[in-house]
């Protein structure tokens, strides 16, 4: 009996001793893993936050359009008797483009003239008769009213008769001709399209970050894709006060064409906006690659004592591969620019030179 009890005690002691050893082993392994994890570092590339003068120049693309563009339509019905220009003709203000037969209009003018002369004679006669008491004041007033109405009808007839001669109201080139001699037209019939391309407008759009640096009247260098070696001078004539649906701002640039009108409306052009000297000031920037995810996330890893800390910042304008920092970083801070995919907040890092 004593022997059995002794054996039981020995087995219990051995079991307890084994349990303690196993427990210590697991604890040591866990501590070793933690130490190993702490000692393991992620290899990263870094850059230093600094202030530098970055290029704020930028380009914007668009299409050229005519400086002036007018569509001529007939004011009255009639038959075209003469067409004095053709497509491509260069015309001046006041030059006759076409003549529409004005027989009926001429008759209207003659009739209005006759009515005016009659009213004028009656008015003079009533004036003289009124002085001798031959007519009343009311009769004299009516005669004067008839004269005024007749004069208005004559003026209108003269205007309508003048519309039978179609004249250019701008200097330009005949781009389209819709009529020929003998064509019958009615009010509203298209006659000609005139364009003035001695100057052109280049219409582009710029972002809200870029619009702040632009002013009307500022000089702009312009190039056309078909003339890569030519540079044209332009100036900003319009900056939209309201953004479009894409949150960009329309801008118009006026360009003086060459003597041979090398630039054509509809061509593709590029405006080169250059910053003024006073706008070239140092800005605090970081590489674009420092941002976790995208620039809009406004998060970067800042390294201090070989530990990466995920930091929220406020970013500004983007200049190519650099981004302006408005808040959240100081000059001299070290930010991770490569290897973020393996990083977590608070991880140890080793910097690759």
Secondary structure, DSSP 8 states (H G I E B T S, - for coil): -HHHHHHHHHHHHHHHHHHHHHHHHHHHHHHHHHHHHHH--EEEEEEE-EEE-----EEEEEEEEEEEEEEEE-SS-EEEEEE---TT-EE-TT-EEEEE--HHHHHHHHHHHHHHHHHHHHHHHHHHHHHTTSS-HHHHHHHHHHHHHHHHHHHHHHHHHHTTEEE-SSSEEEEEE---TT-EE-TT-EEEEEEEEEEEEEEEEE-HHHHTT--TT-EEEEEETTEEEEEEEEEEEEE-SS--TTS-EEEEEEEE--TT--S-TT-EEEEEE---GGG---EEEEEGGGBSS-GGG-EEEEEETTEEEEEE-EEEEEETTEEEEEES--TT-EEEEE-GGG--TT-BEEE--
